[in-house]
Amino acid sequence: MNEFELCGWIGAVLVLVAYIMVSTGKAKADSRPYQLTNIIGALFLVAYTYNCQAYASMVVNVIWAGIGFTSFIKFIKISKLKFNENYLLKTKLKFATVLVSVLALFVVVL
């Protein structure tokens, strides 16, 4: 198994986990864990489908990740209204850490 195939399996599992979380009521569709799981899963699938030259599937996963990213940004904006600036800064730092980690993985894999 090469690293792209591993990315595909990880992405598939993460997207399925997100679906299971919502379907079983463990997470709401508008929750951070659900959105982050979807975003990361979709990005892994983007790497895999790009490598397989399955461009239609890749575009769907780019859009899927974009929708999740947009929803996640809304959470950060709502957090700003509900919490003080320290909390918002910590939230942005956590998100930035996850995003940089995923991007670093793509650089290594690609």
C-alpha positions in Angstrom: 0.0 0.0 0.0 1.4 3.4 -1.0 0.9 6.6 0.9 -1.8 7.8 -1.5 -3.8 4.7 -1.0 -3.4 5.2 2.8 -4.7 8.8 2.4 -7.7 7.4 0.6 -8.5 4.9 3.4 -8.0 7.5 6.1 -10.2 10.0 4.2 -12.9 7.4 3.6 -12.9 6.4 7.3 -13.0 10.0 8.5 -15.9 10.9 6.2 -17.8 7.8 7.3 -17.1 8.5 11.0 -18.5 12.0 10.5 -21.6 10.5 9.0 -22.0 8.0 11.8 -21.5 10.7 14.4 -24.4 12.7 13.0 -26.6 9.7 12.2 -26.3 8.3 15.7 -26.7 11.7 17.4 -23.2 11.7 18.8 -22.6 15.1 17.0 -24.8 17.7 15.4 -24.3 18.7 11.8 -23.5 22.2 12.9 -20.8 21.0 15.4 -17.1 21.6 15.2 -16.1 17.9 15.6 -18.4 17.0 12.7 -17.1 19.7 10.4 -13.4 19.1 11.2 -13.8 15.4 10.6 -15.4 16.1 7.3 -12.8 18.7 6.3 -9.9 16.5 7.1 -11.4 13.4 5.5 -12.3 15.3 2.3 -8.7 16.7 2.1 -7.2 13.2 2.4 -9.6 12.0 -0.3 -8.5 15.0 -2.5 -4.9 13.7 -2.3 -6.0 10.2 -3.1 -8.3 11.0 -6.0 -5.7 13.5 -7.5 -3.1 10.7 -7.5 -5.6 8.3 -9.2 -6.4 11.0 -11.7 -10.1 10.8 -10.7 -10.6 14.5 -11.2 -14.4 14.5 -10.9 -14.3 12.9 -7.5 -11.4 15.2 -6.6 -13.5 18.3 -7.4 -16.4 16.9 -5.3 -14.1 16.5 -2.4 -12.6 19.9 -2.8 -16.1 21.4 -2.7 -17.0 19.1 0.2 -13.9 20.4 2.2 -14.8 24.0 1.2 -18.3 23.7 2.5 -17.0 22.3 5.7 -14.3 25.0 6.0 -17.0 27.7 5.4 -19.2 26.2 8.1 -16.2 26.0 10.5 -15.3 29.7 9.9 -18.9 30.6 10.9 -18.3 28.8 14.3 -15.2 31.0 14.9 -17.2 34.1 14.1 -20.0 33.0 16.4 -17.4 32.2 19.1 -16.2 35.8 18.9 -19.7 36.9 19.9 -20.1 34.4 22.7 -16.6 34.3 24.3 -13.8 36.7 25.1 -10.8 37.3 22.9 -8.6 34.8 24.7 -11.0 32.0 23.8 -11.2 33.1 20.2 -7.4 33.3 19.9 -7.1 29.8 21.3 -9.7 28.5 18.9 -8.0 30.1 15.9 -4.7 28.7 17.0 -6.1 25.2 17.3 -7.7 25.4 13.9 -4.5 26.8 12.4 -2.5 23.9 13.9 -4.9 21.4 12.3 -4.8 23.2 9.0 -1.0 23.4 8.9 -0.7 19.8 9.9 -3.0 18.6 7.1 -1.2 20.9 4.6 2.2 19.6 5.8 0.9 16.0 5.2 0.0 16.9 1.7 3.4 18.4 1.0 5.1 15.2 2.3 2.7 12.9 0.4 2.7 14.9 -2.9 
